Amino acid sequence: MKLNYMQCWNGAMALLGAHKEAILAIVGVFIFLPTLLFAEFVIPPVVNGDEDMNALVAIYSAYFNSNALSIMASNLAVSFGGLAVYFALAPSRASTVAEDLIAALKVFLIYLIANLLSALVSLPGFILFIIPGLYLTCRFILIPVVIADQGERNPIELLKKSWATTNNNGFSILFFILIIAVVGTITIGVLEAVTGIIAGLATGGTGWPFIENLVAALTGTAFQLILTAVITSIYIELTGNKANLGQSVK
């Protein structure tokens, strides 16, 4: 089946509308809050723009060494929240938020292993040329939906099923995701820039770090949520496993 962009987009918006209570509860705790806390309490590396490669490696090495625990905890929380959202949106499920969280927790390690394997498979494509790496990544993009919807627990089978489902649609998915990523990045950049300008003008250049971090966390969370719904909608379109949008109270 060939991917229909309009149907996928409309399907994603329908999923978000039908399951908004469940997904807002999940993303609020496991994606938005960790993102905001990380931005508030972890100071990003400072670069002037004239550093050579050795200086940049030293700066970022020191940053990661100093904040390794915070970076790991934040990424794990966000990854878990993203997986739980896939469970909430999976067409075969009609569960409570608690059930989605428990189901996601049970397979979280398998999800991480599958993602690691897909990254290892895609790595040569990024090393040789960027586009092949992105193409391979898109062929494995349905792994979390397959976990949530089909109950597959074998990491190798997860890669195989995502690969089979995206057959003849790898570049279509890549182009679709790139469109969303470009539009989303520009939108987030504009919103953050406007917030920074307003905060700077209102405070005489001091700014409102909390407000700026809040806007960044909100826009970043919204973008991730939209991308998750789009990936779920791609899965639904390619498999024909239509979601039961009537069962939306969780």
C-alpha positions in Angstrom: 0.0 0.0 0.0 1.3 3.4 -0.9 1.4 6.1 1.7 -1.2 8.9 1.4 0.1 12.0 3.2 -3.2 13.7 3.6 -4.9 10.6 5.1 -1.9 10.1 7.4 -2.0 13.7 8.6 -5.8 13.6 9.1 -5.5 10.3 10.9 -2.9 11.7 13.2 -5.1 14.7 14.1 -8.0 12.3 14.7 -5.9 10.2 17.0 -4.8 13.2 19.0 -8.4 14.5 19.3 -9.8 11.1 20.3 -7.2 10.3 23.0 -6.3 13.8 24.2 -7.1 13.1 27.9 -4.8 10.0 28.0 -1.9 11.4 26.0 -1.9 14.8 27.8 -1.7 13.0 31.2 1.2 10.9 29.9 3.2 13.6 28.2 2.7 16.1 31.0 4.4 13.9 33.5 6.9 12.0 31.4 7.9 14.3 28.5 7.1 17.9 29.4 8.1 17.9 33.0 11.5 16.2 32.5 12.2 18.5 29.6 11.4 21.6 31.6 13.4 20.4 34.6 16.4 19.6 32.5 16.3 23.0 30.9 16.0 24.7 34.3 18.8 22.9 36.1 21.3 21.8 33.5 23.5 24.5 32.1 24.2 24.0 28.4 27.8 24.1 27.1 29.0 27.6 26.1 30.8 27.9 22.8 32.0 31.1 21.2 32.0 29.8 17.7 35.7 30.1 17.1 36.8 26.8 18.8 38.6 24.2 16.9 37.6 20.5 16.9 39.8 19.6 19.9 38.3 22.5 21.9 34.7 21.5 21.0 35.4 17.9 22.0 36.8 19.0 25.3 33.8 21.3 26.0 31.2 18.7 25.2 33.1 16.0 27.0 33.2 18.1 30.2 29.5 18.9 29.7 28.5 15.2 29.4 30.7 14.1 32.2 29.3 16.7 34.5 25.7 16.0 33.6 25.7 12.3 32.7 23.1 11.3 35.3 20.7 14.1 34.5 21.0 13.5 30.7 20.4 9.8 31.1 17.4 10.3 33.5 15.8 12.9 31.3 16.2 10.8 28.1 14.9 7.6 29.8 11.9 9.5 31.1 11.1 11.0 27.7 11.6 7.7 25.9 9.3 5.9 28.3 6.7 8.6 28.0 6.9 8.4 24.2 6.4 4.6 24.3 3.5 5.0 26.6 1.8 7.4 24.2 2.2 4.7 21.4 0.3 2.3 23.7 -2.4 4.9 24.2 -2.7 5.4 20.5 -2.4 1.8 19.3 -5.4 0.8 17.3 -5.9 -2.6 19.0 -6.0 -1.1 22.5 -8.6 0.6 24.6 -7.0 0.9 28.0 -6.7 3.3 30.9 -3.7 5.5 31.4 -2.4 3.3 34.2 -2.7 0.2 32.0 -0.8 1.9 29.2 2.0 3.0 31.6 2.3 -0.5 33.0 2.3 -2.1 29.6 5.0 0.3 28.4 7.1 -0.3 31.5 7.0 -4.1 30.9 8.5 -3.8 27.4 10.7 -0.7 27.9 13.9 -2.6 28.0 12.9 -4.5 24.8 12.1 -1.2 23.2 15.5 0.2 24.1 17.3 -2.9 22.7 15.3 -2.7 19.5 16.2 1.0 19.1 19.8 0.2 19.7 19.8 -2.5 17.1 18.1 -0.3 14.5 20.7 2.4 15.2 23.5 0.0 14.7 21.9 -1.1 11.4 21.4 2.5 10.2 24.9 3.7 11.3 26.7 2.6 8.2 24.3 4.6 6.1 25.0 7.8 8.1 28.8 7.2 7.9 28.8 6.7 4.1 26.0 9.2 3.1 23.4 10.9 5.2 20.4 10.0 3.0 20.8 6.2 3.3 21.0 6.5 7.0 17.8 8.5 7.2 16.2 6.0 4.8 17.1 3.0 7.0 15.9 4.9 10.1 12.5 5.4 8.5 12.3 1.7 7.7 12.5 1.0 11.4 10.4 3.9 12.5 7.3 1.7 13.3 9.1 -0.3 16.0 7.2 1.3 18.9 3.8 0.9 17.3 4.5 -2.7 16.5 5.3 -3.3 20.2 2.2 -1.5 21.3 -0.2 -2.9 18.7 1.0 -6.4 18.0 2.5 -7.3 21.3 5.8 -8.4 19.7 8.5 -8.8 22.2 11.5 -10.1 20.2 13.8 -7.2 19.2 14.9 -8.9 16.0 11.3 -9.5 15.0 10.4 -5.9 15.7 13.0 -4.8 13.2 11.7 -7.3 10.7 8.1 -6.4 11.1 8.8 -2.6 10.8 10.9 -3.3 7.7 8.2 -5.4 6.1 5.4 -2.9 6.9 7.4 0.0 5.4 8.2 -2.0 2.2 8.2 0.3 -0.9 7.4 3.3 1.3 10.8 4.1 2.9 11.4 7.3 0.8 7.8 8.3 1.1 8.0 8.1 4.9 11.4 9.9 4.8 10.0 12.8 2.8 6.8 13.1 4.9 8.8 13.1 8.2 11.3 15.6 6.8 8.4 18.0 5.9 7.1 17.8 9.4 10.5 18.1 10.9 11.4 21.2 8.9 8.0 22.9 9.5 8.2 22.0 13.2 11.8 23.2 13.6 11.0 26.5 12.0 7.8 27.0 14.1 9.6 26.2 17.3 12.5 28.5 16.4 10.2 31.4 15.7 8.2 30.9 18.9 11.3 30.7 21.0 12.8 33.7 19.3 9.7 35.8 19.8 9.5 34.7 23.4 13.2 35.7 23.9 12.7 39.1 22.3 9.6 39.9 24.3 11.3 38.8 27.5 14.4 40.8 26.7 12.5 44.0 26.0 10.4 43.6 29.1 13.4 43.1 31.4 15.9 45.3 29.7 17.9 42.4 28.4 17.9 40.2 31.4 15.2 37.9 30.1 12.9 35.4 31.8 14.8 32.1 31.8 11.9 30.2 33.3 9.3 31.5 30.7 11.8 30.9 27.9 12.4 27.3 29.1 8.7 26.8 29.6 7.9 27.8 26.0 10.8 25.6 24.7 9.5 22.6 26.7 5.9 23.2 25.6 6.8 23.5 21.9 9.2 20.6 22.0 6.6 18.4 23.7 3.9 19.3 21.2 6.3 18.5 18.3 7.1 15.1 19.7 3.5 14.4 20.3 2.5 15.3 16.8 5.4 13.2 15.4 4.3 10.2 17.5 0.7 10.5 16.2 1.9 10.8 12.6 4.0 7.6 13.0 1.1 5.8 14.5 -1.1 7.0 11.6 1.5 5.8 9.1 1.3 2.4 10.7 -2.5 2.4 10.6 -2.5 3.4 6.9 0.1 0.8 5.9 -1.4 -2.1 7.9 -5.1 -1.3 7.6 -5.4 -1.8 11.3 -7.9 1.0 11.8 -8.1 2.7 15.2 -11.3 2.5 17.1 -11.7 6.3 17.7 -14.9 5.7 19.6 -13.1 4.2 22.5 -11.3 7.4 23.5 -12.1 7.7 27.2 -9.1 6.3 29.2 
